[in-house]
Amino acid sequence: MTGTFVIETAALSELVPDKKNPRLTGYPETERDTYIQMAKAIEGKLVTLASDIVTRGGLNPATVFITIRGDRNSLIVLDGNRRLTALRALEQPSLVESALDPSSFKKLKGLHDDYSSGARSGLPIEEVLCAVFESRPEANKWIELIHEGERDGAGPVPWSAQQKARHRDNNSETKAYHMQVLDFVMRDGEVGDVARQRYDEGKYPVSTLQRTISTPEVRHMLGIDADSGEVKTHYPKDEVLKGLTRLVDEIGSGKTKVGKVMDKGKRIKYIESFGPHNLPDPTTKGEIAYELDEVPEPDPAPSDPTPKRSKDNKHSSKRKHLIPSAFTVEIDVPRINDIYLELKRRLELSSHPNAIGVLLRVFLELSVDEYIERNNVSVAVNKDLAPKVKGVADYMVKKRVMKANSLKSVRQAVTKAQDGSGTIITTLNTFVHNREGQPTARDLTAMWDRLSTFIEKLWS
C-alpha cells in the first residue's frame, strides 16, 4: 500500500465504467448505457483510440486506470473511461453501434477482427494496471491534476511545436528538414534576440518554417536541397546562410507569420522579396553537395595578405596536405602506408589535387579491404566500394567498435542520392573514371574530415 492507493494488476473483466463520469450529460441506468453515452460524448475519437490500441498492440504502459472498489469484486474506473469504452467496443462492436455512424461502425468491426484474432502480440488485452484508491475523494485530487491543465506547472505541461519536433528528431536517425535548417542557422548564423530567445525557450514557430521550406522552388532559391533525409547545399557557408538566416529570423521574431506563407504562391513571392543580396550568389555554387553540418568555410580571397582562418580548422581547405599532422595511425602494410604518407606529408593540396583525389579513393578501398580480411567481415573483397564500406560500418556497430551515431557520415557517404549523385563514394569514383571530374582542395579536405574517424578505426 502506498498512501491511500495500491497499484495492482486486474483482469479487464473486473473493470466497470463510472456512471458519474463528467463527460456524460446524464446519469445512465445501465453499464451498457454508460458505454453508449461515452461513445457519443467522444464522437469519432472512439474509433481513433481503438485503432491506436490495435496498431500499438496495447495501452500506454505509463498510464494506469484510476479506480475504486465496487460491488461484487468490481473496480469502478474513475479515470480511463475512454480507454475502457474503446476496449469494450473492440471486444463487442455492437455494444456501441447506436452511437456511431455506419462508416465508423464498419471501421470498428474491422478493428475488432484484428484485435480478437490474436495475431498481434499483446492482443486481445486481458489484464490492465490499476491504481486502486480507498475512496473517490482521495482519487479525485489526482484526477483533477491530470485534467485541469498546467496549473502553473503542477499539472502536465504540453510540449511546444519545437519541443515535439525535437523529441521526434532525438528518436530518429535523421532530423526533420526544417529542424536541420533551424539548428544550422542558430549555430552559424546571426539572428536577432527575439528569434534566439524563442528558440532557446523551445517556443520557436517551427511549423511555419516547415511550411515555408516544404516548397521545392523555395529551397532552390535558398540554395538547399532535401535529399535522402538530409538537407544539403552546393554553396559556401556564408552564401547559404544569407537567405536561411533572414528566413529563420523573420519567422522567429514574428515579422513573418503563417498567413504570409500559407500557400505555394505566397511562399515563392515571399522569398523572391529577399532580393539577390539576401540569397546565395549563383557564381559561388560548387559541384559537390554538402550536408549543412559539413559545409566548408569559404576560401579567403587571393588578394588578402592575411586571410582569416576558418572557425573550425578541420574544415579548412587551406591546410598544406590532405591528412592533418595531428592524425596518426600505424599501418603495417607497406604499400598502403606509402600512400598514407604521400597524402599526409608529400603531396600538397595546392599542387596535386588530381593525384590526391585518386589516391584518397585508393587509400580508402585498400584500408577497407585490409579490415575485411583481418576481421573476417562477411563482405566480399571484390564487391564495389560502397557495399564494402557499409558492411564494415555494420560490423563496427555490431562489435561496438563505433557507435551508430558516429558512423552517420560514413553511411551517408555510401547512400545513393535520389539523382544518383552527391555521395562521397560517387565523387571519389568520378575522380578516377570521369574525365570531367575536377577535385578542389576544399572538396578533398571536406571528404577527408567526414571519413577520418572511420579510417582511424580501420587501423586502430
C-alpha positions as CSV (number, residue, x, y, z in Angstrom):
1,M,0.0,0.0,0.0
2,T,1.3,3.5,-0.9
3,G,-0.6,6.2,0.9
4,T,-4.3,5.8,0.0
5,F,-3.9,3.6,-3.0
6,V,-2.2,0.4,-4.3
7,I,-1.0,-0.5,-7.8
8,E,-2.3,-3.9,-8.9
9,T,-2.9,-5.9,-12.0
10,A,-6.6,-6.6,-12.5
11,A,-8.5,-8.6,-15.0
12,L,-10.1,-6.4,-17.7
13,S,-13.4,-8.2,-16.9
14,E,-13.4,-6.7,-13.4
15,L,-13.5,-3.1,-14.7
16,V,-16.8,-1.2,-14.9
17,P,-17.4,2.4,-16.2
18,D,-18.1,5.3,-13.8
19,K,-21.7,6.4,-14.3
20,K,-20.7,9.8,-12.6
21,N,-18.0,10.5,-15.3
22,P,-18.0,14.2,-16.1
23,R,-18.0,13.5,-19.9
24,L,-21.6,12.2,-19.5
25,T,-24.5,14.5,-19.6
26,G,-26.9,12.3,-17.6
27,Y,-26.8,9.5,-15.2
28,P,-27.1,6.3,-17.2
29,E,-29.2,3.5,-15.8
30,T,-27.1,0.5,-17.0
31,E,-23.5,-0.3,-17.8
32,R,-24.4,-0.6,-21.5
33,D,-26.0,2.9,-21.5
34,T,-22.8,4.2,-19.9
35,Y,-20.7,2.9,-22.8
36,I,-23.1,4.3,-25.4
37,Q,-23.1,7.7,-23.8
38,M,-19.4,7.7,-23.6
39,A,-19.1,6.8,-27.3
40,K,-21.4,9.6,-28.2
41,A,-19.5,12.1,-26.0
42,I,-16.2,11.5,-27.6
43,E,-17.7,11.1,-31.1
44,G,-15.3,9.9,-33.8
45,K,-12.4,9.8,-31.4
46,L,-13.6,6.4,-30.1
47,V,-12.6,4.7,-33.4
48,T,-9.3,6.6,-33.5
49,L,-8.4,5.4,-30.0
50,A,-9.4,1.9,-30.8
51,S,-7.3,2.0,-33.9
52,D,-4.3,3.2,-31.9
53,I,-4.7,0.4,-29.4
54,V,-4.7,-2.2,-32.2
55,T,-1.8,-0.5,-34.0
56,R,0.4,-0.3,-30.9
57,G,-0.6,-3.7,-29.7
58,G,-1.8,-2.4,-26.3
59,L,-2.3,0.5,-24.0
60,N,0.1,3.2,-22.9
61,P,2.0,1.4,-20.1
62,A,2.8,4.7,-18.4
63,T,-0.9,5.5,-17.8
64,V,-2.9,3.3,-15.3
65,F,-6.6,3.2,-14.7
66,I,-7.6,5.1,-11.6
67,T,-10.2,3.1,-9.7
68,I,-12.1,2.4,-6.5
69,R,-13.6,-0.9,-5.4
70,G,-17.2,-1.5,-6.3
71,D,-19.8,-4.3,-5.8
72,R,-19.0,-7.9,-6.4
73,N,-15.2,-7.5,-6.6
74,S,-15.6,-5.0,-9.4
75,L,-13.3,-1.9,-9.9
76,I,-15.1,1.3,-10.9
77,V,-12.9,3.3,-13.4
78,L,-12.8,6.9,-12.3
79,D,-10.2,7.9,-14.8
80,G,-9.7,5.9,-18.0
81,N,-13.3,5.5,-19.2
82,R,-12.4,6.4,-22.8
83,R,-9.9,3.6,-22.9
84,L,-12.3,1.2,-21.2
85,T,-15.0,2.1,-23.7
86,A,-12.6,1.6,-26.6
87,L,-11.6,-1.8,-25.2
88,R,-15.2,-2.9,-24.7
89,A,-16.0,-1.7,-28.3
90,L,-13.1,-3.8,-29.7
91,E,-14.4,-6.8,-27.8
92,Q,-18.0,-6.3,-28.9
93,P,-18.6,-3.6,-31.6
94,S,-22.4,-4.0,-31.3
95,L,-22.2,-2.6,-27.8
96,V,-21.8,1.0,-29.2
97,E,-23.3,0.6,-32.7
98,S,-26.2,3.0,-31.9
99,A,-23.6,5.8,-31.1
100,L,-21.7,5.5,-34.4
101,D,-22.3,6.4,-38.0
102,P,-22.3,3.5,-40.5
103,S,-18.8,4.3,-41.7
104,S,-17.3,4.4,-38.2
105,F,-19.0,1.3,-37.2
106,K,-17.6,-0.5,-40.2
107,K,-14.1,0.6,-39.3
108,L,-14.7,-0.6,-35.7
109,K,-15.8,-4.1,-36.9
110,G,-12.6,-4.3,-38.9
111,L,-10.5,-3.4,-35.9
112,H,-12.4,-5.9,-33.9
113,D,-11.3,-8.7,-36.2
114,D,-7.6,-7.6,-35.8
115,Y,-8.0,-7.2,-32.1
116,S,-9.6,-10.5,-31.4
117,S,-7.6,-12.7,-33.8
118,G,-4.6,-13.0,-31.5
119,A,-2.3,-12.4,-34.5
120,R,-0.8,-9.3,-32.8
121,S,1.4,-9.7,-29.8
122,G,-0.3,-8.4,-26.6
123,L,-3.8,-8.6,-28.1
124,P,-6.5,-9.1,-27.0
125,I,-5.9,-7.4,-23.7
126,E,-6.9,-9.4,-20.7
127,E,-5.2,-7.6,-17.8
128,V,-4.5,-4.0,-17.0
129,L,-2.7,-2.0,-14.4
130,C,-4.9,-0.1,-11.9
131,A,-4.3,2.4,-9.2
132,V,-6.9,1.3,-6.6
133,F,-7.8,4.1,-4.2
134,E,-9.6,3.8,-0.9
135,S,-12.2,6.5,-1.8
136,R,-13.4,8.7,-4.6
137,P,-12.3,11.9,-2.8
138,E,-8.7,10.5,-2.5
139,A,-8.7,9.6,-6.2
140,N,-10.2,12.9,-7.3
141,K,-7.3,15.1,-6.2
142,W,-5.1,13.2,-8.7
143,I,-7.7,13.1,-11.4
144,E,-8.1,16.8,-11.2
145,L,-4.3,17.2,-11.6
146,I,-4.5,15.2,-14.8
147,H,-7.4,17.0,-16.4
148,E,-7.4,20.6,-15.2
149,G,-4.4,21.8,-17.3
150,E,-1.0,23.1,-16.3
151,R,-2.0,24.7,-13.0
152,D,1.2,26.8,-13.1
153,G,3.3,23.8,-13.7
154,A,1.8,21.4,-11.1
155,G,-0.2,19.6,-13.9
156,P,1.0,18.2,-17.2
157,V,2.7,20.8,-19.4
158,P,2.3,20.1,-23.1
159,W,5.2,20.3,-25.5
160,S,5.5,23.2,-27.8
161,A,5.7,22.6,-31.6
162,Q,9.5,23.0,-31.4
163,Q,9.7,20.5,-28.5
164,K,7.6,18.0,-30.3
165,A,9.8,18.2,-33.3
166,R,12.9,17.9,-31.1
167,H,11.5,14.8,-29.5
168,R,10.9,13.2,-32.9
169,D,14.4,14.1,-34.0
170,N,16.0,12.7,-30.9
171,N,14.4,9.4,-31.5
172,S,15.0,9.2,-35.2
173,E,18.2,8.6,-37.3
174,T,17.5,11.8,-39.2
175,K,16.3,15.2,-38.2
176,A,13.3,16.7,-40.0
177,Y,14.4,19.1,-42.8
178,H,13.2,22.2,-41.1
179,M,14.9,21.3,-37.8
180,Q,18.2,20.8,-39.7
181,V,17.9,24.3,-41.1
182,L,16.9,25.8,-37.8
183,D,19.8,24.3,-35.9
184,F,22.2,25.2,-38.6
185,V,21.2,28.9,-38.6
186,M,21.1,29.1,-34.8
187,R,24.6,27.7,-34.7
188,D,26.3,29.5,-37.5
189,G,24.0,32.5,-38.4
190,E,23.4,35.8,-36.8
191,V,19.7,36.1,-35.8
192,G,18.0,38.7,-33.6
193,D,17.4,38.5,-29.9
194,V,13.7,37.7,-30.2
195,A,14.2,34.7,-32.5
196,R,17.1,33.5,-30.4
197,Q,15.2,33.7,-27.2
198,R,12.2,31.8,-28.6
199,Y,14.5,29.1,-29.9
200,D,16.3,28.8,-26.5
201,E,12.9,28.6,-24.7
202,G,11.6,25.9,-27.1
203,K,8.9,28.3,-28.4
204,Y,10.1,28.9,-32.0
205,P,7.2,28.6,-34.5
206,V,8.7,25.6,-36.3
207,S,5.5,24.7,-38.2
208,T,5.8,28.0,-40.1
209,L,9.4,27.3,-41.0
210,Q,8.4,23.8,-42.1
211,R,5.6,25.0,-44.3
212,T,7.9,27.5,-46.0
213,I,10.7,25.2,-46.9
214,S,8.3,22.4,-48.0
215,T,8.2,24.0,-51.4
216,P,11.0,22.9,-53.8
217,E,11.1,26.3,-55.6
218,V,11.7,27.9,-52.2
219,R,14.5,25.5,-51.3
220,H,16.1,26.2,-54.7
221,M,16.1,29.9,-54.2
222,L,17.6,29.5,-50.7
223,G,20.3,27.2,-52.1
224,I,19.4,24.0,-50.3
225,D,18.2,20.5,-51.4
226,A,16.3,18.0,-49.4
227,D,17.8,14.6,-50.4
228,S,17.7,11.2,-48.7
229,G,16.8,12.6,-45.3
230,E,19.5,15.3,-45.3
231,V,19.5,19.0,-46.2
232,K,22.4,19.7,-48.5
233,T,23.8,22.7,-50.3
234,H,26.3,23.4,-53.1
235,Y,27.1,26.8,-51.7
236,P,29.8,28.0,-49.3
237,K,28.6,28.6,-45.7
238,D,28.4,32.4,-45.9
239,E,26.3,32.2,-49.1
240,V,23.7,29.7,-48.0
241,L,23.4,31.4,-44.6
242,K,22.2,34.6,-46.3
243,G,18.6,33.6,-47.1
244,L,18.3,31.0,-44.4
245,T,19.2,33.4,-41.7
246,R,16.8,36.0,-42.8
247,L,14.0,33.4,-43.1
248,V,14.7,32.0,-39.7
249,D,15.0,35.4,-38.0
250,E,11.8,36.8,-39.6
251,I,9.7,33.8,-38.6
252,G,11.2,33.7,-35.1
253,S,10.7,37.4,-34.5
254,G,7.1,37.2,-35.6
255,K,7.6,39.5,-38.5
256,T,6.6,36.7,-40.9
257,K,3.5,34.9,-39.7
258,V,1.9,31.8,-41.2
259,G,-0.5,33.7,-43.3
260,K,2.3,35.1,-45.4
261,V,3.4,31.6,-46.4
262,M,0.1,29.8,-46.4
263,D,0.2,28.6,-50.0
264,K,2.9,27.9,-52.5
265,G,2.5,31.1,-54.5
266,K,2.8,33.2,-51.3
267,R,5.9,31.3,-50.2
268,I,7.7,31.8,-53.5
269,K,6.7,35.5,-53.6
270,Y,8.0,36.0,-50.1
271,I,11.4,34.5,-50.8
272,E,11.7,36.5,-54.0
273,S,11.2,39.6,-52.0
274,F,14.5,39.0,-50.3
275,G,16.3,40.2,-53.4
276,P,19.6,38.8,-54.8
277,H,21.7,40.3,-52.0
278,N,20.0,38.1,-49.4
279,L,20.1,34.9,-51.4
280,P,23.1,32.8,-52.5
281,D,25.3,34.1,-55.3
282,P,24.9,31.7,-58.2
283,T,28.5,32.1,-59.2
284,T,29.6,30.6,-55.9
285,K,27.8,27.3,-56.5
286,G,30.1,24.3,-56.4
287,E,29.9,20.8,-57.8
288,I,29.6,18.9,-54.5
289,A,26.6,18.9,-52.3
290,Y,27.5,19.2,-48.6
291,E,25.3,18.5,-45.6
292,L,24.7,21.6,-43.5
293,D,26.9,20.2,-40.7
294,E,29.7,19.8,-43.2
295,V,29.6,23.0,-45.3
296,P,33.2,24.2,-45.6
297,E,34.1,27.8,-44.8
298,P,34.7,30.0,-47.9
299,D,38.2,30.2,-49.3
300,P,39.8,33.5,-48.4
301,A,40.2,36.0,-51.3
302,P,43.7,35.5,-53.0
303,S,44.4,39.3,-52.7
304,D,44.1,39.1,-48.9
305,P,47.6,39.1,-47.5
306,T,46.4,37.8,-44.1
307,P,43.5,35.5,-44.8
308,K,41.2,34.7,-41.9
309,R,41.3,31.2,-40.6
310,S,38.2,29.0,-40.6
311,K,36.2,28.8,-37.4
312,D,37.0,25.1,-37.4
313,N,40.4,24.1,-38.8
314,K,39.2,20.6,-39.7
315,H,37.0,22.1,-42.4
316,S,39.7,24.5,-43.7
317,S,40.7,24.0,-47.3
318,K,43.9,25.9,-46.7
319,R,45.9,23.2,-44.9
320,K,49.0,22.1,-46.9
321,H,48.3,18.4,-47.0
322,L,45.1,16.3,-47.1
323,I,45.8,14.5,-43.9
324,P,46.4,16.8,-40.9
325,S,49.6,16.3,-39.0
326,A,47.6,15.5,-35.8
327,F,46.0,12.4,-37.5
328,T,48.2,9.4,-36.7
329,V,47.7,5.7,-37.4
330,E,50.1,2.8,-37.7
331,I,49.8,0.9,-41.0
332,D,51.9,-2.3,-41.3
333,V,51.1,-2.9,-45.0
334,P,54.0,-1.2,-46.9
335,R,52.1,0.0,-50.0
336,I,49.1,1.3,-48.0
337,N,51.5,3.0,-45.6
338,D,53.3,4.7,-48.5
339,I,50.0,6.0,-49.8
340,Y,49.1,7.3,-46.4
341,L,52.5,9.1,-46.0
342,E,52.1,10.6,-49.5
343,L,48.7,12.0,-48.6
344,K,50.0,13.3,-45.2
345,R,53.5,14.6,-46.0
346,R,54.4,14.7,-49.6
347,L,51.6,15.7,-51.9
348,E,50.5,19.3,-51.4
349,L,46.8,20.1,-52.0
350,S,47.5,23.3,-53.9
351,S,49.7,21.5,-56.5
352,H,48.4,17.9,-56.8
353,P,44.5,17.8,-56.3
354,N,44.0,15.3,-59.0
355,A,46.6,12.9,-57.7
356,I,45.3,13.3,-54.2
357,G,41.7,12.7,-55.3
358,V,42.7,9.4,-56.9
359,L,44.9,8.3,-54.1
360,L,42.2,9.1,-51.5
361,R,39.9,6.7,-53.3
362,V,42.6,4.0,-53.5
363,F,43.7,4.5,-49.8
364,L,40.1,4.2,-48.6
365,E,39.4,1.0,-50.6
366,L,42.7,-0.7,-49.7
367,S,42.1,0.1,-46.0
368,V,38.6,-1.3,-46.1
369,D,39.8,-4.5,-47.8
370,E,42.5,-5.0,-45.3
371,Y,40.0,-4.6,-42.4
372,I,37.6,-7.0,-44.0
373,E,40.3,-9.7,-44.3
374,R,41.7,-9.2,-40.9
375,N,38.4,-9.3,-39.1
376,N,36.6,-11.9,-41.3
377,V,33.8,-9.4,-42.1
378,S,31.2,-11.1,-44.2
379,V,31.6,-8.8,-47.2
380,A,33.3,-9.9,-50.4
381,V,36.5,-8.0,-51.1
382,N,35.7,-8.0,-54.9
383,K,32.5,-6.0,-54.3
384,D,32.1,-2.3,-55.1
385,L,33.5,0.1,-52.6
386,A,30.1,1.4,-51.3
387,P,28.7,-2.0,-50.1
388,K,32.1,-2.8,-48.6
389,V,32.1,0.4,-46.6
390,K,28.5,-0.3,-45.5
391,G,29.4,-3.8,-44.5
392,V,32.3,-2.7,-42.4
393,A,30.2,0.0,-40.8
394,D,27.5,-2.5,-39.8
395,Y,30.2,-4.8,-38.4
396,M,31.7,-2.0,-36.3
397,V,28.3,-1.2,-34.8
398,K,27.7,-4.9,-34.1
399,K,31.1,-5.4,-32.4
400,R,30.8,-2.0,-30.6
401,V,33.9,-0.7,-32.3
402,M,32.0,2.5,-33.1
403,K,28.6,3.8,-32.2
404,A,25.9,4.1,-34.8
405,N,25.7,7.9,-34.4
406,S,29.5,8.2,-35.0
407,L,29.1,6.3,-38.3
408,K,26.3,8.5,-39.6
409,S,28.5,10.5,-42.0
410,V,30.0,7.2,-43.3
411,R,26.6,5.7,-44.0
412,Q,25.6,8.8,-45.8
413,A,28.7,8.7,-47.9
414,V,27.6,5.3,-49.3
415,T,23.8,6.0,-49.5
416,K,22.9,6.8,-53.1
417,A,21.2,10.1,-53.6
418,Q,17.9,10.3,-55.4
419,D,19.6,11.6,-58.5
420,G,22.4,9.1,-58.3
421,S,25.0,11.8,-57.3
422,G,26.3,13.7,-54.4
423,T,27.7,11.0,-52.1
424,I,31.4,10.8,-51.3
425,I,31.9,7.4,-52.9
426,T,30.2,8.7,-56.1
427,T,32.5,11.7,-56.2
428,L,35.6,9.6,-55.5
429,N,34.7,7.3,-58.4
430,T,34.3,10.4,-60.6
431,F,37.8,11.5,-59.8
432,V,39.1,8.1,-61.1
433,H,36.8,7.4,-64.0
434,N,35.4,10.7,-65.3
435,R,37.4,13.0,-67.5
436,E,35.3,15.9,-66.3
437,G,35.8,15.2,-62.6
438,Q,37.9,18.0,-61.1
439,P,38.7,17.8,-57.4
440,T,39.4,21.0,-55.4
441,A,41.3,21.4,-52.2
442,R,38.0,22.3,-50.4
443,D,36.2,19.3,-51.7
444,L,39.0,16.9,-50.7
445,T,39.5,18.2,-47.2
446,A,35.8,18.1,-46.5
447,M,35.7,14.4,-47.7
448,W,38.7,13.5,-45.5
449,D,37.2,15.2,-42.5
450,R,34.0,13.2,-42.8
451,L,35.9,9.9,-43.3
452,S,38.8,10.4,-40.9
453,T,37.3,8.8,-37.8
454,F,36.2,5.8,-39.7
455,I,39.6,5.4,-41.3
456,E,41.3,5.8,-37.9
457,K,39.2,2.9,-36.6
458,L,40.1,0.8,-39.6
459,W,43.7,0.9,-38.5
460,S,43.3,1.0,-34.7
